[in-house]
Amino acid sequence: MATTSPQFGKNSRLYLLGAMLLLWCVAICGRLVYLQIFSYGKFVKQAGHQQQRAIPVAAKRGVIYDRAGHELAVSVLVDSAFAVPTEVKDLPTAISLITRITGDDYNVVLADCRAHKTFCWVARKASDETIERINSLKLQGIHFQKEPKRFYPARDLAAQVLGSVGMEDSGQSGIEHEFDDELRGRAGKMFISVDARKQWFADVETQPDPGDNLVLTIDKNIQYIAEKELEQAIHDTQAIAGTVIVENPHTGEILALANRPTFNPNARKQITPAALTNRAVSYVYEPGSTFKLVTISAALEEKVTNPNEVFDCQMGSIVYNGMRIRDSKPHGLLPVWGVLAESSDVGAIKIALRLGEDRFYKYIRAYGFGQQTGIELPGETRGLTKPVSRWSKVSIAAISMGQEIGISPIQLAGLISTFANDGVWMAPRILTGTLPPQSDPKTALQTIAFHPGASHRVISPYTAAEMRSMMQKVVLEGTGRKAILEGYTSAGKTGTAQKVDPETGAYSKTKYIGSFAGFAPVNNPQVVVAVILDSAVGLHQGGQVSAPVFNRITQQVLEYLHVPHDLPLSPKHQLLMAKLKDKDLDEGTPDHPGEPLETAEVNSDSSDGAKAPRVAPGPTPTTSADGAIVQAAMRESVAARADAESSGQAPAKAPASETSAPANLPATGTVVLDVEQGGIEVPSFVGKTVRGAVEAAQDAGLELDAVGSGLARQQTPAAGTHVAAGARVTVQFGR
């Protein structure tokens, strides 16, 4: 029987032990290889997440300058407080103390600090007082870091133009948003690390690159003038909002763009979304009578009328396609320039009907309506226009006087600039150019050349000159007399439009948009100024509330720009303005198509004796070349009349030959006359359909009462009877 050698048993145990040690070593080495090679990246990332955090270092935003190099928006270094949560002994208590100072939400800040063990902000870009109070707490684990903060030296000046930035220095509105990429620059990166003893240290890996500087076309001083006068107008009229635009008509440069209500971009927490709205480019409103400039200039360019042609305004009332439209006061015979000066809706409608829908729409588009101007501001609207295919039966009448179309204030300024620029429409621009981050603005500004935007001709220079002359008469003799300047000629157009009541969907009887837009001097326009006031209380028409604002702004801007006077300074100017009565400035209100034909009022004067047609007073229209002489003469004449009235003396009566209607008629031109009393012969409606009878009545200037259906059987008054314009004819229809 074989026996096991003791030596063999001992060796086998050694072999077994060695094998186990070998396997253990292999396992250990394999694990080390797995951890060091295959899982290295994972654990490094996990360790970095626990011990280190990458913090972006904001770049210094570029400076925004006005056209003269004045700083409008800059970035300054301020302190921000942050916490290293692992260093804070009692994190909830520390956050509670800090948020009581900053006013931030305690739960939000605490949750952020618990989510990030190495770094969390507790007070971003705080005021010096706030930082000092936090520092006085002497809290362990609370540290401070310099950050750039946006600062606006002029506070709310040009607030909607400049816009504002968020906490992370991203543009939220205005130029800050539109050019955020250029202004923002490239952010750097800083790492916050915590070692095993919970001590933190920072390391900036990449330095931030500052953003480019911007130069605007805005003039800080003109902007101040515009905002000061707009603020005064809001106070005086109790309007809920307003806009002023000052533009160079020859280049499209925006010299000032003011809005109310406004905001202070330095007080970020107090800014409301509504205050950020730039009404100059985003607000859509019905322009009212200012749109008659489009109607009349298109008709002149198409040679379907001329400034001296006389239209019968039918004593301020017209019926078109079943809608009665009235002027604010009765007008008889008015030349085209008188239609514009007196803002006659009836006259504008007749001119538009002669022009026709297609040609009218062509000029609406050519003047830039229904499309963006391309100004370098966010949120620009196209306005509201409809192609001719979608016009209703009364659209041409409504649009001819600024109804049924929506425009923005910047589009209105572009329209006026076209007349001041000899018929060439210029795209408005608010950016002059950019400057490198380290450049000296005083020397670099001299190297920047402004490049005008797109432009195209809308009307001929001759038509533009005719429009300037007629717009001057709006100021001299029409609804814009409160826009008369001292030492300068001026021209423009008033507008008053009823707002739509959102609750009823109908036009409000108490809310109006009053506007005035014009330019000066007339012969060599230097500035265009547009003023729009929303919902003025009491006096609300453009000539009453907006024209005086135009007066004050334009007078100051021209003096500031050292524009030479083109009129002698008149000591009686103040007396002239004081004697001007607001009721004399009424224009076409309600400025929209009236009630339907079946509810229209009948003219009760049809039984009165014949009345002589009224002709617009005033001399034959002058060209822009002699406009300064006319304006000076008008001032002296009105002032003399005011002196006579104030002294109790009756003004001298003019000879009969000077006051008669024929003396006021132009020497040449066509007269379009609708005889008022006894001059319209009632046509025969017998045998016509309802539609045919309605069309025949409209052609004859009569109102039709249709009774029944089918073909006309009888009518009252009988055919051949002579009646007044607008008289009612009753027609019985039957099968």
C-alpha positions in Angstrom: 0.0 0.0 0.0 1.4 3.3 -1.2 1.7 6.1 1.2 1.8 9.9 0.5 5.1 11.5 1.1 4.9 14.3 3.7 7.1 16.4 1.5 4.6 16.1 -1.4 1.7 17.2 0.8 3.7 20.2 2.0 4.6 21.2 -1.6 1.0 20.9 -2.8 -0.1 23.3 -0.1 2.6 25.7 -1.2 1.5 25.4 -4.8 -2.1 26.0 -3.9 -1.2 29.0 -1.8 0.9 30.4 -4.6 -1.8 29.9 -7.1 -4.3 31.7 -4.8 -1.7 34.6 -4.4 -1.2 34.7 -8.1 -5.0 34.8 -8.8 -5.3 37.6 -6.2 -2.5 39.6 -7.8 -4.1 39.1 -11.2 -7.4 40.3 -9.9 -5.9 43.3 -8.2 -3.9 44.2 -11.3 -6.9 43.7 -13.5 -9.0 46.0 -11.3 -6.2 48.6 -11.3 -6.0 48.4 -15.0 -9.8 48.8 -15.3 -9.9 51.8 -12.9 -6.8 53.5 -14.3 -7.3 52.9 -18.0 -10.9 52.0 -18.8 -12.7 54.1 -16.1 -10.2 56.9 -15.8 -12.2 59.4 -17.7 -15.4 58.6 -15.8 -13.8 59.1 -12.4 -11.9 62.2 -13.4 -15.2 63.7 -14.6 -16.9 62.7 -11.4 -14.1 64.2 -9.3 -14.2 67.4 -11.3 -17.9 67.6 -10.8 -17.5 67.3 -7.0 -14.4 69.4 -6.6 -14.4 71.8 -9.5 -16.8 74.0 -11.4 -16.3 76.0 -14.6 -17.7 79.5 -14.4 -18.0 81.7 -17.5 -16.4 85.1 -17.2 -18.6 87.6 -18.9 -16.9 89.8 -21.5 -17.2 93.6 -21.3 -20.0 94.6 -23.6 -19.2 97.3 -26.2 -20.1 100.9 -25.6 -23.0 102.5 -27.4 -22.3 106.1 -28.5 -24.5 108.8 -30.0 -23.4 110.5 -33.2 -21.2 112.9 -31.3 -19.4 110.3 -29.2 -21.4 110.7 -26.1 -21.8 107.4 -24.1 -25.3 106.1 -24.0 -24.6 102.6 -22.7 -21.4 101.4 -21.0 -20.3 98.5 -18.8 -18.7 99.0 -15.4 -17.1 96.5 -13.0 -19.2 95.8 -9.9 -19.0 93.2 -7.1 -21.0 89.9 -7.1 -21.2 87.6 -4.1 -20.9 83.8 -4.4 -20.8 81.0 -1.9 -18.6 77.8 -1.7 -21.3 75.6 0.0 -18.7 73.2 1.4 -17.1 76.0 3.4 -20.4 77.3 4.8 -21.1 75.8 8.2 -24.9 76.6 8.3 -25.9 77.0 4.7 -29.7 77.7 5.3 -29.0 80.4 7.8 -26.4 82.0 5.7 -28.7 82.1 2.6 -31.5 83.4 4.7 -29.4 86.4 6.0 -28.2 87.2 2.5 -31.6 87.0 0.8 -33.1 89.4 3.4 -30.6 91.9 2.1 -31.0 91.3 -1.6 -34.7 90.5 -1.7 -34.2 87.4 -3.8 -36.2 84.2 -3.3 -34.7 82.2 -0.4 -35.8 78.8 -1.7 -34.4 79.4 -5.2 -31.0 80.5 -3.9 -30.8 77.7 -1.4 -31.7 75.0 -3.9 -29.0 76.3 -6.3 -26.4 76.2 -3.6 -27.3 72.6 -2.6 -27.2 71.5 -6.2 -23.7 72.9 -6.7 -21.3 72.0 -3.9 -18.4 74.1 -5.1 -20.0 77.4 -6.3 -23.2 79.3 -6.4 -24.2 82.9 -6.9 -25.9 84.6 -4.0 -25.9 88.3 -5.1 -25.2 89.1 -8.8 -24.0 92.6 -9.8 -25.3 94.1 -6.6 -25.1 97.7 -5.5 -22.2 98.9 -3.4 -24.6 99.2 -0.4 -25.8 95.6 -0.8 -22.2 94.2 -1.1 -21.1 96.2 1.9 -24.0 94.8 4.0 -23.3 91.2 2.9 -19.6 91.7 3.7 -20.4 93.0 7.1 -22.0 89.6 8.0 -18.5 88.0 7.9 -20.0 84.7 6.8 -17.5 81.9 6.2 -17.6 80.5 2.6 -19.0 83.8 1.1 -16.7 85.4 -1.4 -16.8 88.3 -3.9 -15.9 88.5 -7.6 -15.8 91.5 -10.1 -18.3 91.4 -13.0 -19.2 93.8 -15.7 -22.6 95.4 -15.3 -24.5 97.5 -17.9 -25.0 101.1 -17.0 -26.9 103.8 -18.8 -25.6 107.2 -17.9 -28.6 109.2 -19.1 -31.1 106.8 -17.4 -34.3 106.6 -19.4 -33.0 108.7 -22.4 -33.7 106.8 -25.6 -34.6 103.8 -23.4 -36.6 101.9 -26.1 -33.9 102.6 -28.7 -31.1 101.3 -26.5 -33.1 98.5 -24.8 -31.9 96.5 -21.8 -29.8 93.5 -20.9 -30.5 90.5 -18.7 -28.4 89.2 -15.7 -26.2 87.2 -18.0 -25.5 90.3 -20.1 -27.6 89.2 -23.0 -29.6 91.8 -24.9 -33.3 91.8 -24.1 -34.6 94.6 -26.4 -33.7 97.5 -28.6 -30.2 97.9 -30.0 -28.9 95.7 -27.1 -30.9 92.8 -28.6 -30.5 93.6 -32.3 -26.7 93.7 -32.1 -26.2 91.4 -29.2 -23.6 89.3 -31.0 -21.4 92.3 -31.8 -21.8 94.0 -28.4 -21.4 90.9 -26.3 -17.9 89.8 -27.3 -16.5 86.4 -26.3 -16.8 85.1 -22.7 -13.8 83.7 -20.8 -13.7 80.7 -18.4 -12.8 80.4 -14.8 -12.5 77.2 -12.7 -13.4 77.1 -9.0 -11.7 74.1 -7.3 -12.0 72.7 -3.7 -9.2 70.6 -2.2 -9.4 67.8 0.4 -9.3 70.4 3.2 -12.3 72.2 1.6 -10.2 75.2 0.7 -11.2 76.8 -2.7 -9.1 78.5 -5.3 -9.8 80.0 -8.7 -8.0 79.7 -12.0 -8.9 81.7 -15.1 -8.2 79.5 -18.1 -9.3 81.9 -20.9 -9.6 85.7 -20.8 -12.7 87.3 -22.1 -12.6 89.4 -25.3 -14.7 92.7 -25.1 -17.4 93.4 -27.7 -17.4 96.0 -30.5 -18.6 99.5 -29.9 -21.6 100.9 -31.8 -22.2 104.5 -33.0 -25.9 105.5 -33.5 -27.3 108.3 -35.6 -29.1 109.6 -32.5 -28.1 113.0 -31.3 -28.2 113.0 -27.5 -29.3 116.7 -27.3 -32.0 116.4 -29.9 -33.2 113.2 -28.2 -33.4 115.2 -24.9 -35.4 117.9 -26.6 -37.9 115.4 -28.1 -38.4 113.5 -24.8 -38.8 116.7 -22.8 -41.4 118.1 -25.1 -43.2 114.7 -25.4 -43.3 114.4 -21.6 -44.8 117.9 -21.4 -47.4 117.0 -24.0 -48.4 113.8 -22.2 -48.8 115.8 -19.0 -50.8 118.6 -20.7 -53.1 116.3 -22.7 -53.3 113.3 -20.4 -52.6 111.1 -23.4 -51.9 107.5 -22.5 -48.9 107.2 -24.8 -47.0 109.2 -27.4 -44.2 109.0 -30.0 -41.9 111.6 -31.5 -39.5 110.9 -34.4 -36.9 113.4 -35.7 -35.3 112.4 -39.0 -32.9 113.8 -41.6 -35.0 113.5 -44.8 -32.0 113.4 -47.1 -30.1 110.5 -45.5 -32.8 108.7 -43.5 -30.8 109.2 -40.3 -32.9 109.1 -37.1 -31.8 112.0 -34.9 -34.3 111.3 -32.1 -36.8 108.6 -31.4 -38.8 109.1 -28.2 -41.6 107.1 -26.6 -43.9 107.4 -23.7 -44.4 105.4 -21.5 -40.8 104.7 -20.9 -38.5 103.0 -18.4 -35.1 103.2 -16.6 -32.9 100.4 -17.9 -30.7 100.7 -14.8 -33.6 99.6 -12.6 -33.9 96.1 -14.2 -36.4 94.7 -11.7 -38.9 97.5 -12.3 -39.1 97.1 -16.1 -42.4 95.7 -17.4 -42.8 94.0 -20.7 -45.2 96.7 -21.9 -42.7 99.4 -21.2 -40.1 97.7 -23.5 -42.4 98.2 -26.5 -40.9 100.6 -29.0 -44.1 102.2 -30.3 -42.2 104.1 -33.1 -41.7 100.8 -35.0 -44.1 98.3 -33.4 -47.3 100.3 -32.9 -50.0 100.1 -35.7 -52.6 102.7 -35.9 -55.0 104.2 -38.5 -53.3 107.5 -39.7 -56.4 109.5 -40.4 -56.0 112.6 -42.4 -52.2 112.4 -42.7 -52.8 109.7 -45.3 -54.5 112.2 -47.6 -50.9 113.1 -48.5 -50.7 109.8 -50.3 -54.1 110.2 -52.0 -53.4 113.7 -53.3 -49.7 113.2 -54.3 -50.6 110.1 -56.2 -53.3 112.0 -58.1 -50.9 114.8 -58.9 -48.2 112.4 -60.1 -50.7 110.6 -62.3 -51.9 114.0 -63.6 -55.5 113.3 -62.9 -55.8 116.6 -61.1 -53.7 119.7 -60.2 -53.4 121.8 -57.1 -55.8 124.5 -58.4 -58.6 122.3 -59.6 -61.7 123.0 -57.7 -63.9 120.2 -56.2 -67.3 120.5 -54.8 -67.2 119.1 -51.3 -71.0 119.1 -51.1 -71.2 121.1 -47.9 -69.3 118.4 -46.0 -71.3 115.3 -46.8 -71.1 112.5 -49.4 -72.8 109.1 -49.8 -70.6 106.4 -51.3 -71.9 102.8 -51.7 -74.5 103.2 -49.0 -72.2 104.9 -46.5 -72.5 108.5 -45.6 -69.2 110.3 -44.9 -69.1 113.7 -43.4 -66.5 116.4 -42.9 -66.1 118.0 -39.4 -67.7 121.2 -40.9 -69.4 122.0 -44.2 -67.1 122.9 -47.1 -68.4 124.1 -50.5 -65.9 124.6 -53.3 -62.3 123.8 -52.5 -59.3 123.6 -54.7 -57.1 120.6 -54.2 -54.7 122.5 -52.0 -57.7 123.6 -50.0 -58.9 120.0 -49.6 -55.5 119.2 -48.0 -55.4 122.4 -45.9 -59.0 122.0 -44.6 -58.6 118.2 -44.4 -61.8 117.6 -46.3 -62.8 113.9 -46.4 -65.3 114.5 -49.1 -62.7 116.1 -51.4 -60.1 113.4 -50.7 -62.7 110.7 -51.6 -63.5 112.4 -54.9 -59.8 112.7 -55.8 -59.2 109.0 -54.9 -62.2 107.9 -57.0 -60.7 109.7 -60.0 -57.3 108.1 -59.3 -58.7 104.5 -59.2 -58.0 101.6 -56.9 -55.0 100.0 -58.8 -53.0 103.2 -59.1 -53.9 104.2 -55.6 -52.6 100.9 -54.2 -49.4 101.2 -56.3 -48.5 104.4 -54.5 -49.4 103.0 -51.1 -46.8 100.4 -51.6 -44.3 102.8 -53.1 -44.4 104.9 -50.0 -43.4 101.9 -47.9 -46.7 101.0 -46.4 -47.5 97.3 -45.8 -43.7 96.5 -45.5 -40.9 96.9 -43.1 -38.6 99.9 -43.5 -35.6 97.9 -42.5 -34.6 100.1 -39.6 -32.1 98.4 -37.3 -34.5 97.9 -34.4 -36.3 94.7 -33.3 -40.0 94.1 -33.5 -40.7 96.3 -36.5 -44.2 95.9 -37.9 -45.2 95.9 -41.6 -48.5 97.7 -40.8 -51.8 96.5 -42.1 -52.7 96.8 -45.8 -54.9 94.8 -48.1 -54.4 94.1 -51.8 -57.0 95.6 -54.1 -58.6 92.1 -54.6 -59.6 92.2 -50.9 -61.0 95.8 -50.9 -64.6 96.3 -50.1 -67.0 98.6 -51.9 -66.1 101.5 -49.6 -62.4 100.7 -49.1 -61.1 103.3 -51.6 -63.1 106.0 -49.8 -62.0 104.9 -46.4 -58.3 104.5 -47.3 -58.2 107.9 -49.1 -58.7 109.6 -45.7 -56.6 107.2 -43.6 -59.1 104.7 -42.5 -59.1 100.9 -43.1 -55.2 100.9 -43.2 -52.7 100.6 -40.4 -49.3 102.2 -40.4 -46.4 102.8 -37.9 -45.0 106.1 -36.8 -41.7 105.3 -38.6 -43.6 104.8 -41.8 -45.3 108.1 -41.4 -41.9 109.8 -41.0 -40.8 108.1 -44.2 -43.8 109.5 -46.1 -43.1 113.1 -45.0 -39.4 112.6 -45.7 -40.2 111.6 -49.3 -41.8 115.0 -50.0 -38.9 116.8 -48.2 -36.4 114.8 -50.3 -37.7 115.8 -53.7 -39.8 112.6 -54.1 -37.2 110.0 -53.1 -38.1 107.6 -50.3 -35.1 106.9 -48.0 -35.0 103.9 -45.7 -34.6 105.1 -42.1 -31.4 104.2 -40.3 -30.3 104.4 -36.7 -26.9 102.8 -36.8 -23.9 104.7 -38.2 -21.3 102.0 -37.8 -19.1 100.0 -35.4 -15.8 100.7 -33.7 -13.1 98.2 -32.5 -13.1 97.6 -28.7 -9.9 99.4 -27.9 -10.4 102.4 -30.2 -10.6 106.0 -29.0 -14.1 107.3 -29.9 -12.9 110.9 -30.3 -10.6 110.0 -33.1 -12.4 106.9 -34.4 -15.7 108.7 -35.0 -14.0 110.8 -37.7 -13.2 107.7 -39.7 -16.8 106.3 -39.7 -18.8 107.2 -42.8 -22.6 106.8 -42.7 -24.0 104.8 -45.6 -27.6 105.5 -46.4 -30.0 102.6 -46.8 -32.2 101.7 -49.7 -33.9 104.4 -51.7 -36.3 104.7 -54.6 -38.2 107.5 -56.4 -41.9 107.6 -55.7 -42.9 110.9 -57.3 -41.2 113.5 -59.5 -39.4 116.5 -58.1 -42.1 118.7 -59.5 -44.9 116.8 -57.7 -42.8 116.9 -54.5 -42.5 120.7 -54.9 -46.2 121.0 -55.3 -46.8 118.9 -52.2 -44.4 121.0 -50.2 -46.2 124.1 -51.2 -49.6 122.6 -50.3 -48.3 121.3 -47.0 -47.1 124.8 -46.2 -50.6 126.0 -46.7 -51.9 123.5 -44.2 -49.7 125.4 -41.7 -50.5 128.9 -43.0 -54.2 128.6 -43.6 -55.5 125.2 -42.6 -55.6 122.8 -39.6 -51.9 123.0 -38.8 -51.6 126.7 -37.9 -50.2 125.9 -34.4 -47.1 124.5 -36.3 -46.1 128.0 -37.4 -42.4 128.6 -36.4 -40.6 131.7 -35.4 -38.1 132.7 -38.1 -38.6 129.5 -40.2 -41.1 128.3 -42.7 -42.7 125.0 -42.0 -45.0 122.5 -43.7 -46.9 119.5 -42.6 -50.2 117.7 -42.2 -52.5 117.0 -39.3 -54.3 113.8 -38.7 -57.1 112.6 -36.3 -58.4 109.1 -36.3 -60.8 107.3 -34.0 -59.5 104.3 -32.2 -61.4 101.0 -32.4 -62.9 100.0 -29.0 -61.7 96.5 -28.3 -64.8 95.7 -26.3 -67.4 96.6 -28.9 -65.3 96.3 -32.1 -66.7 99.7 -33.2 -65.0 103.0 -33.4 -64.8 104.8 -30.0 -66.4 108.2 -29.6 -63.9 109.3 -27.0 -60.5 107.8 -28.0 -58.5 109.4 -30.8 -55.0 109.3 -32.3 -53.9 112.9 -32.9 -50.9 113.4 -35.1 -48.9 116.0 -36.9 -45.9 115.4 -39.2 -44.0 118.0 -41.1 -40.6 119.5 -42.0 -38.7 122.8 -41.9 -37.6 125.0 -43.5 -39.8 124.5 -46.6 -37.3 125.4 -49.3 -34.4 123.5 -47.8 -35.8 120.9 -45.4 -33.3 120.0 -42.6 -35.5 117.9 -40.3 -38.7 115.9 -40.4 -40.6 115.7 -37.1 -43.6 113.4 -36.6 -45.7 113.6 -33.4 -48.3 111.0 -32.5 -50.4 111.3 -29.3 -52.7 108.4 -28.2 -56.0 109.1 -26.5 -55.6 112.7 -25.4 -58.3 113.9 -23.0 -60.4 116.9 -24.0 -58.8 118.5 -27.1 -57.6 115.6 -29.1 -57.3 116.6 -32.8 -53.9 116.6 -34.4 -53.9 120.3 -35.1 -54.8 121.0 -31.5 -52.5 118.7 -29.5 -49.7 117.4 -31.8 -48.9 120.5 -33.9 -47.8 122.5 -30.9 -45.4 119.7 -29.9 -44.0 119.8 -33.5 -43.7 123.6 -33.1 -41.6 123.4 -29.9 -39.4 120.5 -31.0 -38.7 121.8 -34.5 -38.0 125.3 -33.3 -35.4 124.1 -30.8 -33.8 121.5 -33.1 -33.3 124.1 -35.9 -31.7 126.5 -33.5 -29.5 123.8 -32.1 -28.4 122.8 -35.6 -27.7 126.5 -36.4 -30.0 126.4 -39.4 -30.2 129.9 -40.9 -33.6 131.6 -40.6 -35.6 132.0 -43.8 -38.1 134.4 -42.3 -37.6 137.6 -40.4 -38.2 137.3 -36.7 -41.7 138.7 -35.9 -42.4 140.4 -32.6 -46.1 139.6 -33.1 -45.6 135.8 -33.3 -46.8 135.2 -29.8 -49.8 137.3 -30.2 -50.7 135.5 -33.4 -50.5 132.1 -31.7 -52.5 133.3 -28.7 -55.4 134.5 -30.9 -55.6 131.2 -32.7 -58.8 129.3 -31.7 -58.8 125.6 -31.3 -62.2 125.3 -33.1 -60.6 126.7 -36.2 -58.3 123.6 -36.4 -61.1 121.0 -36.6 -60.7 118.4 -39.3 -62.5 115.4 -40.7 -63.9 113.8 -37.6 -65.4 111.2 -37.4 -62.6 110.2 -39.8 -64.2 107.0 -41.1 -67.1 106.0 -43.2 -70.4 107.0 -41.5 -73.5 104.9 -40.8 -75.2 102.8 -43.4 -77.4 104.5 -45.9 -80.7 103.4 -44.4 -80.0 105.1 -41.1 -78.4 108.2 -42.6 -79.8 111.5 -41.7 -81.7 113.5 -44.3 -80.4 117.0 -45.1 -83.1 119.2 -43.6 -82.0 122.3 -45.6 -83.4 120.9 -48.9 -86.4 123.2 -48.7 -84.4 126.4 -48.0 -83.7 128.9 -50.7 -80.8 128.5 -53.0 -77.4 129.1 -51.4 -74.3 130.4 -53.1 -71.6 127.8 -53.2 -68.7 128.5 -50.8 -65.2 128.9 -52.1 -62.1 128.4 -50.0 -60.6 131.7 -49.0 -57.0 132.6 -49.6 -54.7 133.4 -52.4 -53.8 131.3 -55.3 -51.3 128.6 -54.2 -47.7 129.7 -54.3 -44.7 127.6 -55.1 -42.2 126.7 -52.5 -39.8 129.4 -53.9 -42.0 132.2 -52.6 -43.3 130.4 -49.6 -41.2 132.4 -47.1 -42.7 135.7 -48.4 -46.2 134.3 -48.1 -45.7 133.0 -44.6 -44.3 136.3 -43.4 -47.2 138.2 -45.0 -49.7 135.8 -43.4 -48.1 136.4 -40.0 -48.3 140.2 -40.3 -51.9 140.0 -41.6 -53.2 137.7 -38.9 -51.3 139.7 -36.2 -52.8 142.9 -37.5 -56.2 141.4 -37.3 -55.5 140.2 -33.8 -54.4 143.7 -32.8 -57.6 145.2 -34.2 -59.7 142.7 -32.3 -57.8 143.2 -29.0 -58.3 147.0 -29.3 -62.0 146.7 -29.9 -61.8 148.0 -33.5 -63.6 146.1 -36.2 -61.2 145.0 -38.9 -61.6 146.9 -42.2 -63.9 145.3 -44.7 -62.5 144.4 -48.0 -64.1 145.8 -51.2 -66.9 143.7 -52.6 -64.9 142.8 -55.5 -62.4 141.1 -53.2 -64.8 139.1 -51.2 -66.9 137.7 -53.9 -66.5 134.1 -54.8 -65.2 134.6 -58.3 -62.3 136.6 -57.0 -61.1 133.6 -54.9 -61.3 131.2 -57.7 -58.0 130.4 -59.5 -57.4 132.0 -62.8 -57.0 128.6 -64.5 -58.1 125.0 -63.9 -61.1 122.8 -64.1 -64.0 123.2 -61.8 -65.9 120.1 -60.7 -69.3 121.4 -59.6 -72.1 119.6 -57.9 -75.0 122.0 -57.8 -76.5 121.9 -54.3 -80.1 123.2 -54.4 -82.4 122.6 -57.3 -79.6 121.4 -59.5 -80.1 117.6 -59.6 -82.7 116.1 -61.9 -84.2 112.9 -60.5 -83.6 110.1 -63.1 -86.2 107.5 -63.9 -85.8 104.3 -61.9 -88.9 102.5 -63.4 -87.9 99.1 -64.9 -84.6 98.9 -63.1 -83.5 96.2 -60.7 -82.7 97.1 -57.1 -79.0 97.1 -57.9 -79.4 99.1 -61.0 -81.5 101.7 -59.1 -79.0 102.0 -56.3 -76.1 102.6 -58.8 -78.2 105.2 -60.7 -79.0 107.0 -57.4 -75.3 107.0 -56.5 -74.3 108.4 -59.8 -76.9 111.1 -59.4 -75.8 111.9 -55.9 -79.1 110.8 -54.3 -80.1 108.5 -51.5 -82.4 105.6 -52.3 -85.1 104.0 -50.2 -85.9 100.6 -51.8 -89.3 99.1 -50.9 -89.9 95.5 -52.0 -88.0 93.5 -54.6 -88.0 92.8 -58.3 -88.2 95.7 -60.8 -89.0 99.3 -60.0 -92.7 100.1 -60.5 -93.0 103.7 -59.2 -91.0 106.4 -57.5 -91.3 109.5 -55.4 -90.3 112.2 -56.4 -91.2 111.6 -60.0 -88.5 111.5 -62.7 -87.5 115.0 -63.9 -88.1 116.6 -60.6 -85.2 118.9 -59.4 -84.0 118.2 -55.9 -81.0 119.0 -53.7 -77.9 116.9 -53.7 -78.3 114.0 -51.2 -82.1 114.1 -51.3 -84.0 110.9 -50.6 -85.9 109.1 -53.4 -88.4 106.3 -52.5 -88.8 103.5 -55.2 -91.4 100.8 -55.0 -90.3 97.4 -56.5 -92.5 94.5 -57.5 -92.6 91.2 -59.4 
